[in-house]
Amino acid sequence: MPEPDKRITSQQQLAGRAWDEANAWFLRVHSGLMSEQERREFAAWRRQDVGHDIQFRQAEQFWQALNGLASEVQREPLPCQVTDSSVEAVPACSGLSTWSRHKLRWGTAIAALIILTAFAPSLWSLIEFWSADHHTHTGERATVALTDGSLVHLNTQSALSVTLSSHRRSLSLKQGEALFEVAHDPARPFDVAVNGRVVRAIGTIFNIEHDGHRTIVSVLEGAVRLFEKENVSEIHAGDQVVFVDKQRASAPEPFSASAVTAWRRQELIFDHMPLEDIVAQMNRYRTDTIVVLGSALRAQQITGSLALDNPAHSLDLLQHTVPFHITRLTPFLTVLSH
């Protein structure tokens, strides 16, 4: 029954968008830098839809809970901690029950993971996202038609800025993923700035995936020229390169065009991919965040495919392939463990 599925997906996208906006407003409000105009816009946003107000209250509760959890972890002394040097630690101190040790380790680990997960998108990245000319929210995709005839297809949680002039076409992929179909115009170079580099199209179709630190450039047709600090290289159709922050790009290697463009078909295709990387991809389409506990589980390699338009069902299918426990700690955090 396709209609109910479409309706559910639409509802999930709207909820994800409201959650993203609520968190962005929360950070603005508590930054202490809001102008009067922004305060009026914030008030109007809350009045616009009852769901906006609900999501903002949930965002407040979520961040307050994180802050409280962090404080509790920091305040809790180690069971055998001795604060007075004149007092000798007694042997009974090492007799902490197995349950108590497990509870302490579990609580500390979860608190740290929650905090790291929640604060990963920094205030600056949120500002960059919202200030971009075009952006997509969780589970949303969009196509941007440029005035020169080029098309840019944006994947979920992506942000793109565009500046077109009579001499140059300059774009900047702030975050996320985009497929570029470039219109031929030798008089105006088509440049995409990403992660400190510039990718220049040479009459081509190419895909860029950028997660903040790691960037993958895959060329589907034609070629691109990659400008790094003191290095210029060409990447031809059928090859891709990977670079992380300031490290030099890898040598071009063949890739699966079907796997790279699977997101256009709302699919995720993986071949011997670690569970950690699969989950990172799934997180881009979910309104909550999945965290994988345990290095062995994170490194577990899997081959297969998942549908991205039904995140909850995809997680259940993944569990049938790799046995793990699913613990939903809050509406915004899910933990996978052995």
Summary of the structure (lengths in Angstrom):
residues: 338
radius of gyration: 23.3
end to end distance: 34.9
largest distance: 80.0
contacts: 959
relative contact order: 0.08
helix: 40%
strand: 31%
